[in-house]
Amino acid sequence: MEGFRLHSPSYGAGRGGGILLVNIKEEYHRESLEISYFYCDFLVLHLFLENLIQPKKISPSKINDLKYEIIDTMDGKFWLPKWAFVKAKSPEHLLALAGLGSRVSSLWREYMYELLCCKNIPSFQSELGSEYEMREYIKEQVNKLIDN
C-alpha cells in the first residue's frame, strides 16, 4: 500500500481486492447471449488518475474525488460508478487485468505498482526503466487487454 501513499490500518483488509462486473444481454430474440466482462480495482483507478487511459466524458477531478471517497470509507462500503470499470476483451484478458493466471500474459500490474512507487516513495529507484518507459509499457499492455 505504500506505493499508493497509503498506510493500511487493521480495518483495511480487503481494500486491495478487485470487483468483477458481468453484463449478460439476450440477443436475436433469446437465441443467443452476449456476455461482457468489466473489472475495477485500485490499480485500474490509478490508470485513470495517471492519465494512462481515460474514461469517456469523465473529468480528472471526478476520478480523484472517487479515489478519496474510497480511501475515506471506514466500513469498506462504497458505490463504484460503471465508468470506473474497464471492459475486458475476453475472459482470459479479464484474468490478466486482475493479475490472475491467464494464457494472456501481461506485467502491467507490476509496472503500474512500480510506477506508483517511483512517484510516491522518495528515493525509490525502479529496475524496470524510466517513468516514461513504464508509462508507455503500461498503456500498450492495458490497451491489449481492454475493449475501448
TACOR-V657874 format. One record per pair of residues at least 24 apart in sequence whose ideal C-beta (glycine too) atoms are under 8 Angstrom apart, sorted by the first residue. I is the first residue (numbers start at 1). J is the second residue. D is the distance in whole Angstrom. If there is no record, write none. Layout:
[[I J D] [I J D]]
This chain:
[[2 117 7] [2 120 7] [2 121 6] [3 113 5] [3 114 8] [3 116 4] [3 117 4] [3 120 6] [3 121 7] [4 42 7] [4 46 7] [4 116 6] [4 120 7] [5 120 4] [6 71 7] [11 74 7] [11 76 8] [14 76 6] [15 42 7] [15 70 8] [15 76 7] [16 41 7] [16 42 7] [17 41 7] [18 44 8] [18 98 5] [19 80 6] [19 85 8] [20 94 7] [20 98 8] [21 82 7] [21 85 6] [36 87 6] [37 87 7] [37 88 4] [37 90 8] [37 91 6] [37 93 8] [37 94 4] [38 82 7] [38 85 4] [38 86 7] [38 87 5] [38 88 7] [39 85 6] [39 86 6] [39 88 6] [39 94 6] [39 97 5] [39 98 6] [40 80 6] [40 84 5] [40 85 4] [40 86 7] [41 98 7] [42 70 8] [43 109 6] [43 112 5] [43 113 7] [44 84 7] [44 85 8] [44 86 6] [44 97 7] [45 70 8] [45 84 6] [46 112 6] [46 116 6] [47 86 8] [47 112 7] [47 138 7] [47 142 6] [48 84 8] [50 115 7] [50 135 7] [52 135 6] [52 138 6] [52 139 5] [52 142 7] [53 86 7] [53 139 7] [53 142 6] [53 143 8] [53 146 7] [55 83 4] [55 84 7] [56 83 8] [58 83 5] [86 142 8] [86 145 8] [86 146 5] [87 146 6] [87 147 4] [87 148 8] [88 145 6] [88 146 6] [88 147 7] [89 145 6] [89 146 7] [89 147 5] [93 144 8] [93 145 5] [93 146 7] [96 145 6] [97 142 8] [97 145 5] [97 146 7] [104 144 8] [104 145 7] [106 141 5] [106 144 7] [106 145 6] [107 137 8] [107 141 7] [108 137 7] [108 138 5] [108 141 4] [108 142 5] [108 145 7] [111 137 5] [111 138 5] [111 141 7] [112 138 5]]
